[in-house]
């Protein structure tokens, strides 16, 4: 039909004057009217779809060609469209003939425009209702076909499962469906019968029926186990409410045969007795826990170690208030941190766990080395946890004594470092005093340089004494102290600024001492020789660590240093730079000295 609001009408009329009058009157009422004089032309327009038409006003007598009823029949064979017949005849046989072709109306000519417009409106309403009804019927068939396909697919899945499955009405107990597997176990003609009669041979609903449970907790399933006396079988059952194809909420039940499993439990119990005899003869302590941590088995050695009798220990759990657990560092261990509970939570073994247990009766602490392993049944469910442990209390006491001896050793080492530091300080002081008292400038400078080198060693020992770790030193604190000490004795420190950018990381004390002497030499050179007397200057010290590589950059903006132009290597024969090169080689590192708006020294090495 025309998608616009203005409806289009094809007027088929062989009388031109009548057609012009009807077209004009229809247009007054808001219709778009198109006129053709023959039935053949009307058929052509509809078949070729050359004109959008919402309704056809068809005259019956159309001259020498095909009449209106013939034209309407051909049009309707190609397209469903409302056709209203116009005729000056009112004979019953003519009207009856048109009704067999189209049921959208018959209007006698000269009935007036209002009758014609009302007939057109009614025809369009009838047609729209027919179209909508057709859509609804199509959609309904589609939904019904989909539901049927889904139901058939569902039944196909159910029938492929080798377990008992049935569907029943939870209100009427009527059996609605039984899969092929269960059909083999039931009498014929069971659909429509009461489920309790067919399945349990009862005359009333089962006392153990779960309908009220699954109706309350739908759509969540309900799992339970049941022994069927009629079939002499044990079943693990899953019940739940599902939506049936007819719109009802129905009971779905799948019963899994676990008879073999149940009968195997008796054999398991027999094997447990053999296991108990084996465990009792073990020299290690063994405790077996259920999945809820209850102790179900313990050998005599375990009972003796924990200070309880067999009767007293059986049934106790990890969360029992009488137990107290401790970490290796003697802090309290939470119940969920215990080896057995960790196995329960993770289903993974816990090995070589050292823990302290306060014995319930004597209230003393015993130290254990525990190994806890999970055991699973045939379907992968955790069935028990086996904890095997040995008494390491005496080993813990020996370890404590060793720690005491180690602490005493560290105190002795610190005392030695302290004495060494004092001796170094004395040497440093003697060198600096000698430097001040010498009248020879070169001797004084050499003694002062030696004093500063010793000073870097003394600072290292100071850092070691205040550090908890005697083997590693904080690079940032150590180097900043060396820089500050050298800057404090600089003659022109008012004119020279030092910028420090030192990363925070630790380094071995042996490497730290080497780096301290290198920085002492390079910074002393910069403060003494990089700037002309009275000039302002800047010295930047940058130490960074990326992965295992340490990079040291000392850069001044002074007068620079003489460098061989052929290989850009510093050829200075100064004692300080000679020491630097030797120490860099000792670090297995690299040293580069370049002129870059002053002197720039780059040292890199691995730690």
Secondary structure, DSSP 4 states (H G I P E B T S, - for coil): --SSSSPEEEEE-S-HHHHHHHHHHHHHTT-EEEEESSHHHHHHHHHHT-S--SEEEEES--TTS--HHHHHHHHHHH---EEEEEES---HHHHHHHHHH--S-EEETTS-HHHHHHHHHHHHHHHHHHHHHHHHHHHHHHHHHHHHHHHHHHHHHHHHSSSEEEEE-TTT-BEEEE-HHHHTTS-SS-TTSBHHHHHH--SS--TT--HHHHHHHTTS-EEEEEEETTTTEEEEEEEEEEE-TTS-EEEEEEEEE-HHHHHHHHHHHHHHHHHHHHHHT-SSEEEEE-TTS-EEEE-HHHHHHHT--HHHHTT--TT-TT-EEE-TTSPEEPGGGSHHHHHHHH-S-EEEEEEEEE-TTT--EEEEEEEEEEEE-TTS-EEEEEEEEEE-HHHHHHHHHHHHHHHHHHHHHHHHHHHHHHHHHHHHHHHHHHHHH-S-HHHHHHHHHHHHHHHHHHHHHHHHHH-S-SSEEEHHHHHHHHHHHHHHT-TTTTTEEEEEEE---EEEHHHHHHHHHHHHHHHHHHHHHSS-TT--EEEEEEEEEETTEEEEEEEE-SS---B-TTT--B----HHHHHHHHHHHHTT-EEEEEESSSEEEEEEEE-
